[in-house]
Amino acid sequence: MVGALNPGASSPEGLEMLKNFSAEMLPPIWEESYKRKSPNPDYWEEFVQDSKEMWLQEVWITPSILPEIQTDVLVLFGDRDQFIPLDHAFHIYDLIPNSELCILPNTPHEMFNFPKRIIPVVLDFLNRE
């Protein structure tokens, strides 16, 4: 899990970056990957803009519903997340009854760029009975 419950949980720097977010800020390989995999390859710029608008919505996940989650949940954050403070990970972890918390060392918000760190943790979590 990467992310915040709402934009207010972001650091001031992260929120400012989000407000100014654009497709030009992303690595070219992300656009290439999107265009290869998307059924709408010409929608890249709109996809990024729509994502930005979604991220800036004030209500994403109401914290009050988290205690109702009955399944096991892995709360996964990077300790170098430049957008979401680490205490937000602890907050989410505390609210979900059957959660596990994993803080990946030397890992930024874009943790999916570090599959060698993430995959073993996720597989271990999924393979437990």
C-alpha positions as a printed Julia matrix, in Angstrom:
129×3 Matrix{Float64}:
   0.0     0.0     0.0
   1.37    3.33   -0.98
  -0.51    6.49   -0.42
  -2.43    8.67    1.89
  -5.98    8.58    3.15
  -6.47   12.08    1.72
  -4.33   14.9     0.28
  -4.16   16.59    3.69
  -1.97   13.73    4.91
   0.72   14.67    2.4
   3.71   16.73    3.38
   3.42   20.42    2.41
   6.07   19.8    -0.28
   4.21   16.76   -1.57
   0.9    18.61   -1.71
   2.48   21.53   -3.56
   4.08   19.14   -6.03
   0.75   17.41   -6.51
  -1.0    20.7    -7.27
   1.57   21.38  -10.0
   1.76   17.77  -11.23
   1.93   17.21  -14.99
   2.85   14.49  -17.47
   6.1    16.3   -18.23
   7.28   15.58  -14.67
   7.21   11.83  -15.2
  10.0     9.72  -16.69
   9.52    9.05  -20.43
   9.5     5.3   -19.74
   6.21    5.68  -17.83
   4.55    7.2   -20.88
   6.03    4.5   -23.1
   4.78    1.78  -20.77
   1.32    3.35  -20.57
   1.07    3.56  -24.36
   2.14   -0.07  -24.77
  -0.34   -1.4   -22.22
  -3.34    0.91  -22.38
  -6.39    0.28  -24.56
  -6.32    4.09  -25.03
  -2.64    4.81  -25.78
  -3.34    8.38  -26.92
  -4.92    9.24  -23.57
  -1.64    9.65  -21.64
  -1.89   13.39  -20.89
  -5.57   13.07  -19.93
  -4.78   10.05  -17.76
  -2.19   12.02  -15.82
  -4.5    15.03  -15.47
  -7.42   12.83  -14.36
  -5.14   11.13  -11.82
  -4.05   14.51  -10.47
  -7.67   15.65  -10.08
  -8.54   12.4    -8.31
  -5.56   12.74   -5.93
  -6.59   16.28   -5.02
 -10.1    15.27   -3.96
 -10.51   15.98   -0.27
 -12.08   12.63    0.6
 -10.38    9.48   -0.55
 -10.77    6.94    2.19
 -12.67    7.75    5.33
 -10.52    6.57    8.26
 -13.62    5.37   10.1
 -14.07    2.49    7.63
 -10.57    1.08    8.17
 -11.41   -0.69   11.45
 -14.16   -2.55    9.58
 -11.66   -4.3     7.28
 -11.65   -7.96    8.28
  -9.05   -9.35    5.9
  -5.3    -9.3     6.37
  -3.72   -6.13    5.01
  -0.11   -5.3     4.29
   0.63   -1.63    4.89
   3.76   -0.94    2.9
   5.63    2.34    2.94
   9.11    3.55    2.08
  11.12    5.25    4.8
  12.26    7.9     2.3
   8.77    8.8     1.04
   9.1    12.45    0.11
   5.36   13.04   -0.13
   3.66   11.2     2.73
   5.06   11.38    6.27
   5.91    8.05    7.86
   3.55    8.69   10.77
   0.69    8.34    8.29
   1.75    4.72    7.72
   1.54    4.12   11.47
  -1.89    5.77   11.55
  -3.23    3.47    8.81
  -1.63    0.44   10.46
  -3.19    1.32   13.82
  -6.67    1.61   12.28
  -6.76   -1.72   10.43
  -7.21   -4.63   12.87
  -5.5    -7.39   10.86
  -2.74   -5.34    9.35
   0.99   -5.78    9.14
   3.31   -2.83    8.71
   6.42   -2.97    6.58
   8.65    0.06    6.22
  11.1    -0.48    3.38
  14.54    1.04    4.03
  16.0     3.54    1.58
  12.79    3.51   -0.45
  10.95    6.59   -1.76
   7.27    7.05   -2.58
   7.78    5.46   -6.0
   8.46    2.08   -4.4
   7.28    0.17   -7.46
  10.58    1.22   -9.04
  12.27   -1.1    -6.52
  10.8    -4.54   -7.29
  13.69   -6.39   -5.66
  12.68   -4.81   -2.34
   8.93   -5.11   -2.74
   8.33   -8.49   -4.37
   9.84  -10.64   -1.59
   7.84   -8.79    1.07
   4.58   -9.05   -0.85
   5.11  -12.7    -1.75
   5.9   -13.54    1.86
   2.72  -11.81    2.97
   0.57  -13.51    0.31
   2.02  -16.97    0.87
   1.27  -17.09    4.59
  -1.63  -19.2     5.76
